[in-house]
Amino acid sequence: MRIIRYLAFAFLALVLYAPAANAAETDGRFCGRMWSGGKIVDVVTTLEIDADRRIVGTYEFPEQGVLEKGTIQEMLRSRGLTRRFLWKDRFGSDRAIFTFTRGFKSFKGHWYDSRGRARVWTGTRC
């Protein structure tokens, strides 16, 4: 009985205190597409893990001949392949949701505009 309690405690500790994401898995550049200015444009999203173990980063996309830049940060440290973010650039800020493939090789997701409309945002390691 004592061994079962020990194993249950060890398993619970592993699940509760496992890192939210491994930097080696998430860190890097993702080349993809996103909706902006009424059309689909190229976007480069660069992600890393911060000191709080959340995914954070930047993104760049062309808008009327200018390379626009923005920031993105995970709302809460979480586990799993679907992550919730806050994006911010000179056009505004709101939420985004990305679902990563295993190993964080790519993601498909959406960012939300000020009217709550979901707009496409994808990325594959590049």
WORADA-V412904 format. One record per helix or strand of 2 or more residues. SS is the DSSP state (@ for helix, = for strand). FROM is the first residue (numbers start at 1). TO is the last residue. Records with the same first field share a line. If there is no record, write none. Layout:
SS=FROM-TO / FROM-TO
This chain:
@=2-17 / 23-26 / 102-104
==28-36 / 39-49 / 55-63 / 66-74 / 82-89 / 92-100 / 106-112 / 118-125
